[in-house]
Amino acid sequence: MSVRYGRKDCEHIWRFRKDGWEEGCGPAVCVECGAFGCLHDFNRDDIPKDVFFGEGQNGDANINGRWVNPYIKNSY
């Protein structure tokens, strides 16, 4: 899958995207810039999978207080 949205110069830190769907894969969101990706983008050597799934985020979350994904409408 290709990385969508976010910053191209970001060294993405991936977490599971709880409100997402990727065809044939698991959805992921970068907690640094808000990019969308999938498990194929996630480097399994970076963090354990229990952290990846345990710290899951929604795609419209302002995770680090520095970004709001303009492509996703907040449901709250």
C-alpha positions as CSV (number, residue, x, y, z in Angstrom):
1,M,0.0,0.0,0.0
2,S,1.1,3.5,-0.5
3,V,1.3,6.1,2.2
4,R,-1.4,8.7,1.9
5,Y,-1.7,12.3,3.4
6,G,0.9,13.3,6.0
7,R,4.3,14.7,5.3
8,K,6.7,13.1,2.8
9,D,9.8,14.0,4.8
10,C,8.4,12.4,8.0
11,E,10.1,9.3,9.5
12,H,6.7,7.7,10.2
13,I,5.9,6.2,13.6
14,W,3.1,3.8,12.8
15,R,0.2,2.7,15.1
16,F,-2.9,0.7,14.3
17,R,-5.7,2.8,12.9
18,K,-8.8,1.6,14.8
19,D,-11.3,3.3,12.5
20,G,-9.7,2.4,9.2
21,W,-9.9,-0.2,6.5
22,E,-7.2,-1.3,4.0
23,E,-8.0,-3.9,1.3
24,G,-6.1,-7.1,2.1
25,C,-4.1,-5.5,5.0
26,G,-4.3,-3.8,8.4
27,P,-4.7,0.0,8.6
28,A,-2.1,2.2,10.2
29,V,-1.7,5.9,11.0
30,C,1.5,7.8,11.7
31,V,1.4,9.5,15.1
32,E,3.9,12.1,13.9
33,C,2.2,13.6,10.9
34,G,-1.2,11.8,10.4
35,A,-0.3,9.8,7.3
36,F,-2.4,6.7,6.5
37,G,-0.7,3.5,5.6
38,C,-1.0,-0.2,6.3
39,L,0.9,-3.0,8.0
40,H,3.3,-3.3,5.0
41,D,4.6,0.2,5.8
42,F,5.1,-0.6,9.5
43,N,8.7,-1.8,10.3
44,R,8.1,-4.7,12.7
45,D,11.7,-4.2,14.1
46,D,10.8,-0.7,15.3
47,I,8.3,-1.6,18.0
48,P,6.7,-4.8,19.3
49,K,3.3,-5.6,17.7
50,D,1.6,-5.4,21.1
51,V,2.6,-1.7,21.2
52,F,1.5,-1.2,17.6
53,F,-2.0,-2.6,18.3
54,G,-2.2,-1.5,22.0
55,E,-1.6,2.2,21.2
56,G,-4.1,2.2,18.3
57,Q,-5.5,5.6,17.2
58,N,-8.4,6.9,15.2
59,G,-7.7,8.5,11.9
60,D,-9.2,11.8,12.9
61,A,-7.3,12.1,16.2
62,N,-4.9,15.0,17.0
63,I,-2.5,12.5,18.5
64,N,0.4,14.8,19.3
65,G,-1.3,18.1,19.3
66,R,0.4,19.3,16.2
67,W,-1.8,18.0,13.4
68,V,-5.4,17.5,12.3
69,N,-5.9,15.4,9.2
70,P,-7.8,17.7,6.8
71,Y,-9.1,14.8,4.8
72,I,-11.0,13.3,7.7
73,K,-14.1,14.9,9.2
74,N,-14.3,14.6,13.0
75,S,-17.4,12.6,14.1
76,Y,-17.5,14.4,17.4
